Amino acid sequence: MLTTTTDEETDMSCGGGVTERQKIAIIFAFCGVGYQGMQKNPGAKTIEGELEEALFHAGAVPESIRGKPKLYDFARSARTDKGVSAVGQVVSGRFNVDPPGFVDRLNSNLPNQIRIFGYKHVTPSFSSKKFCDRRRYVYLLPVFALDPISHRDRETVMASLGPGEEYVKCFECSERGRKIPGLVGNWKGTNFVTKSLDFQSDILSINGQGNVMAATKSKFCYGEKEKERFNRILSCYVGSYNFHNFTTRTKADDPAANRQIISFTANSVINLDGIDFIKCEVVGKSFMLHQIRKMMGLAVAIMRNCASESLIQTAFSKDVNLTVPMAPEVGLYLDECFFTSYNEKFEDSHEEVSMEAYKEEAEAFKLKHIYSHIGATERKYGNMALWLHSLNYRNYPDLNFGSHGNNRVQISCSEES
């Protein structure tokens, strides 16, 4: 790895000319659909792989070190999982930014779903990974996900049906052409008219006379009472804890399992493609693989009365191993990376590394590429709705982990806790 202590490095170009590489931080956004995450992985389509090639074709990296990011001090602020997007990602390295028009050259070599906003000159020792104080992620959660009777699992619905009624399907999910457990294929003799039903949370059943019975549309909304409860649940994650149950391949005794959550709130609702989403914002120093999605998964399970709030604290115990539900990937994106300590230390000598200068451009990209994708995907494929159907004790028996040792106490997901 290069260890120069100067702000610039000199390379000999193929034609014998001299180029100077400078340490910079590049600020950009991307929509993660179709990519296997941020980090470069041989044989996989990744954001980093696209960026690496764009840097070469833009003249930022010489042929001699093409494909060797360690040789130009490459670093990333955050690794994002498969399908996860970012609005304020930052990478750093030593690049040739001349002649003028570096950002335009980069963007011309990138697909539209990856957009470079700009770059900042930084100190020779700067690393976008090591100097990042905090990361803020946002998870856009459909409001209906918190409704205990919306898209319930089959077993819970069957338990709630009257004598002689037979569970047929979740109307909305089966309309998407997705196979739902318990679907009945032969509906002869039923008075069923699909166009007359427009229920977001309907469960259809057939009574003893063969008539289709539709449940009343849920009146659930994210009001003050629901907001207070959900924020209370999310606040249980705030602090320094062992998150070994909220990731994969990290053991409880591994120091890497210890993480600090600075804040976790869910205070606003936005409408995308006709669906209301709660904007859940979590700020932490760093996160592990799948950590946020598992934190969201358990929080949703608690709101739907499938688990007690105390299960979060139980999950922090080093001597307890739990299988925690993991929410779908599509609603998650990296919102911003913060470099507060670095900016304060070098405010008199170097540019501030932040999103401040790119707020409008970033907002426009977010609305066009990320929000539109999240809304359209839920509308068309119902990722969250289908996941909710799997949120049961058969798939996640540890949701029943009770307060009496390792005993599991059966509770109904539709009952009030």
Disulfide bonds with the S-S distance in Angstrom:
Cys306-Cys413 2.29
